[in-house]
Amino acid sequence: MSKTSKDIKCSFCGAGKQDSLMLIAGLDAHICDKCVNQANDILAEELKLRKVKSPQQSGNGPATVLKPLEIKAHL
Protein backbone atom coordinates (compact mmCIF):
# COMPACT_ATOMS: atom_id res chain seq x y z
CA MET A 1 0.00 0.00 0.00
CA SER A 2 1.56 3.29 -1.05
CA LYS A 3 1.30 6.39 1.09
CA THR A 4 -0.43 9.48 -0.19
CA SER A 5 1.28 12.85 0.25
CA LYS A 6 -1.03 13.50 3.25
CA ASP A 7 0.26 10.38 5.01
CA ILE A 8 3.94 11.23 4.62
CA LYS A 9 5.60 12.01 7.96
CA CYS A 10 9.13 12.38 9.27
CA SER A 11 10.34 8.94 10.30
CA PHE A 12 12.22 10.46 13.24
CA CYS A 13 9.86 12.96 14.89
CA GLY A 14 6.55 12.22 13.18
CA ALA A 15 6.10 15.74 11.81
CA GLY A 16 3.77 15.89 8.84
CA LYS A 17 4.45 17.62 5.56
CA GLN A 18 2.48 20.65 6.75
CA ASP A 19 4.58 20.87 9.96
CA SER A 20 7.96 21.23 8.26
CA LEU A 21 9.64 23.28 5.57
CA MET A 22 10.86 20.20 3.74
CA LEU A 23 10.64 16.42 3.94
CA ILE A 24 13.50 14.54 2.30
CA ALA A 25 12.53 11.12 0.97
CA GLY A 26 14.73 8.08 1.36
CA LEU A 27 14.04 4.54 0.17
CA ASP A 28 11.57 3.68 2.94
CA ALA A 29 11.73 6.74 5.20
CA HIS A 30 11.48 10.53 5.31
CA ILE A 31 13.32 13.13 7.38
CA CYS A 32 12.26 16.73 8.01
CA ASP A 33 14.47 19.81 7.96
CA LYS A 34 14.34 20.11 11.77
CA CYS A 35 15.65 16.57 12.26
CA VAL A 36 18.36 17.15 9.64
CA ASN A 37 19.51 20.25 11.55
CA GLN A 38 19.44 18.39 14.85
CA ALA A 39 21.42 15.49 13.38
CA ASN A 40 23.95 17.94 11.96
CA ASP A 41 24.38 19.56 15.39
CA ILE A 42 24.86 16.14 17.01
CA LEU A 43 27.47 15.13 14.43
CA ALA A 44 29.34 18.43 14.80
CA GLU A 45 29.45 18.05 18.58
CA GLU A 46 30.58 14.41 18.40
CA LEU A 47 33.32 15.23 15.91
CA LYS A 48 34.43 18.13 18.10
CA LEU A 49 34.59 15.86 21.17
CA ARG A 50 36.59 13.28 19.23
CA LYS A 51 38.76 16.04 17.76
CA VAL A 52 38.27 14.70 14.25
CA LYS A 53 39.72 17.05 11.68
CA SER A 54 37.86 18.05 8.56
CA PRO A 55 39.47 17.16 5.21
CA GLN A 56 40.70 20.76 4.89
CA GLN A 57 42.33 20.65 8.35
CA SER A 58 43.97 17.26 7.81
CA GLY A 59 45.57 18.17 4.50
CA ASN A 60 43.27 15.88 2.52
CA GLY A 61 41.27 18.75 1.10
CA PRO A 62 41.03 19.64 -2.56
CA ALA A 63 44.11 18.65 -4.55
CA THR A 64 46.34 21.28 -6.06
CA VAL A 65 46.47 20.93 -9.84
CA LEU A 66 49.94 21.31 -11.26
CA LYS A 67 50.62 23.02 -14.55
CA PRO A 68 52.16 20.89 -17.33
CA LEU A 69 55.56 22.61 -16.95
CA GLU A 70 55.54 21.89 -13.21
CA ILE A 71 54.81 18.23 -13.89
CA LYS A 72 57.63 18.07 -16.45
CA ALA A 73 60.05 19.73 -14.02
CA HIS A 74 59.17 17.17 -11.37
CA LEU A 75 59.92 14.29 -13.77
Protein Blocks (a to p, Z undefined) as FASTA:
>chain_A
ZZdfklpccfklopafklpmbdcddfkbccdfklmmmmmmmmmmmmmmnopacfklnopa
ccddddfklmmmmZZ
